[in-house]
Amino acid sequence: MRFPPRITRLGAAVAVLGTVLAGGTGTAGADEASAAAVGSVCYGDLPSQAHDTLDLIARGGPFPYAQDGSVFQNREGVLPRRTSGYYHEYTVITPGSPTRGARRIVTGEEYREDYYTADHYVSFDLIDHTC
């Protein structure tokens, strides 16, 4: 299990640009379109349950749901395009919800980024761990 990253949105953009300039497998157009669809959120502005989920990721679990840690396919295409298995998803518990709810943390391995979605993958915010 990986440890949560401590990068800023700018750091992720530089990493994506570096991959493109170095002849990486992603296409600049796809990454640029995805990056435009992803916002940014300060770690301190996340709900407390998201902090709990990030702590569980750092510890390697145990996670409350069997689906936690499973591969996130990015079928919606909102996040930058990566190879299958790059992203993993984790539930952010929604108080009072009888189900997993809509909130998730999606992690990316190579650039060690964490994304938060409160609307079940419609939109994402890259978590800035420095604020």
JOTA-V716382 format. One record per backbone hydrogen bond with DSSP energy under -1.0 kcal/mol. CO is the residue of the C=O (numbers start at 0). NH is the residue of the N-H. Records with the same first field share a line. If there is no record, write none. Layout:
# JOTA-V716382
CO: NH + NH
This chain:
# JOTA-V716382
7: 11
8: 12
9: 13
10: 14
11: 15
12: 16
13: 17
14: 18
15: 19
16: 20
17: 21
18: 23
19: 22
26: 30
27: 31
28: 32
29: 33
30: 34
31: 35
38: 125
40: 127
41: 44
42: 45
46: 49 + 50
47: 51
48: 52
49: 53
50: 54
51: 55
52: 56
53: 57
54: 58
55: 59 + 60
64: 67
66: 69
69: 88
73: 76
82: 85
85: 108
86: 71
87: 106
88: 68
89: 104
93: 96
101: 119
102: 91
103: 116
104: 89
105: 114
106: 87
112: 107
113: 126
114: 105
115: 124
116: 103
123: 38
124: 115
125: 40
127: 42 + 130
